[in-house]
Structure formats: structure tokens, C-alpha cells
Amino acid sequence: MYSAENYLWGWVAYSAGALCLLFCLWLLVRKIGIAAIRHIILLLATVALFTPVTAYRDDPHLAPAFFVSLYEGLLASGDDMGFQRGLAPIMAIGVISILFYLISRLIISRIRKPGSKAAPEQTQQAE
């Protein structure tokens, strides 16, 4: 078994690689005209890459849920739940993050509307 320090350095290396992947994804989707679609794609990719679960059922150390799900789904046999142990947290956090994103977009759009309408009126009055 690995020590806590080994897991920490593993997460550091994994995070650096995942951030590089997210940067490449951003380069691919930055030309999409609708900002909400761009944001949701990047949000779901971030959730899929950075959601943690316990590496083993009896071990408190965390590992990326994507790889735990892939490992248990493809290689583990027996009465294990397979993909479900890593996929369920990814799906739950994905849904919650999309809901938070949509709520924040709604709040920001409500805050910006009065301010954006007041600015042209002030410029017209100044003339």
C-alpha cells in the first residue's frame, strides 16, 4: 500500500495532467458561439476529471473517480458494483454543478439587466 505522501504526490501529478487536458479542451471549444454550452462542457470535464472517491473500499485514501470506475468496471470481478462506485459520484456532482451554474447564470443576468439599461439612459441625458 502507498503512504499518504505517495497519494499526495500522485494527486499533484494527476492534477497537472488534468489541467493540461482541460486547457486543450478549452482550446477546442473556445470557438463555440454559445457561452453556456462552452461553460457546461468545461464544467462537466472538470467534474469528470477531479471527482474523488476512496481508492479501495477499506482504504481512506482518495483517487480520481474516473479511474476507480474504469478499473473496477473493466478489471474487477465478483460482487463489486463495477462502474457504479466511481460513476455515481461523478453523475451526482455533475448534476449539482450544472444546477449551481444555471442558478448563478440566472442571478447574474438579473443583476446585469438593470445596470445595462441605466448606462444608455445616463449617456443620453448627458448629451
N, C-alpha and C positions, 0 to 999 in steps of 0.2 A: 504494500500500500504506500501511497505517497503521503508526504507530510503536508501541513497547511502551507508552508512556504512554497513547496512544489506546485500546489494548486494555484497559489497567488501568481507565481511567475507564468504558469500556464495561461491564466486569465489575462495577464498583461500581453503576452504574445498573441493570444487569440483576439483580444480587443484591437490590437494594432492591425491585424489582418482583416478583421471585420470592418474596421473604419476605412481601410483601403478599398474593400469591396463596396461599401456604401458610397465612397467617393466616385468609384467607377459607375455605379448605378445612377448617381446624380448626374454624371456626365451624359449618360444615355437618356435620361428622362427630362433634362432641363429644357428641351425644345418643345415639350408638350405644352400646348396653349392654355389649358385649363389648370390653374394652380392647385385646385383642390385635388385633382387626380394625381398630380406630381407629389403633393404632400402625403397623400394616403399611400401611394406606392412606397415612398421612402419610409414612412411610419411603419408599415407592415414588414418591410425588410429589416428595419431596426429591431422590431419586436421579435421576429423570427431568429435573428442572429444573437440577441442579447438576453433572451429569457432564460433564467437559470432554473435547474431542478437538482435534486440530490443525485450525485453520480451513481451511487448504489443505494439500494433500499436501506441498508444498515449503516451507511456512512454519511456523516453530516456535511461533507464537502460538496460544493456546488459545481455543476458542469453545465455547458450550454444545452438547453433542452432539445435543440435541433439534433445534435449529435447523439444524445442519450436516446432519443426516439429512433433515430436511424439505426443505432447499434442494437437496441432491443428488438426492433421490428425485423431486422434482417438476420441477425446472428443469434439472438437468444431464443431458446426453445423451452417448452414446458408450459406451465400455467401463468406465465408472465402476461401482462396486458399488451405487450408489443409496442406499437407506435403510440398507444394512447397515453402512456405515462409522460412522455415529453410533449406530445401534440396537444393535449388538453390544456396545459398552462399557456401554450403559445396562442391557442384559439381564444381562451378567456382574456388574456391580456390584450390581444389584438382587437377584440370587440370593445373592451373597455377603453382602449386608447383611441379608437375611431369615434366612440361616443364623446369622449373628452374633446377630441379635435373638432367635431361638429358643433358641440356646445360653445367652445371657445370662438369658433368662426362666427357663430350667431351673435355672441356677445360683442365681439369686435366690430361686426357690421352694424350693430345697433348703436355703438358708441361713435363710430366714424360718420354715420349719416348726418346727425345734427351739425357736427363740426364742418363737414364738407359743404353743406348748404349755406352755412353762415359766412364762409370765406368769400364766395362770389358776391353776396349782398354787401359786404363791407367794401369790396373793391368798387362796386357800382356807386355806393354812397360817397366814396372819396372823390370820384370823378365829378 
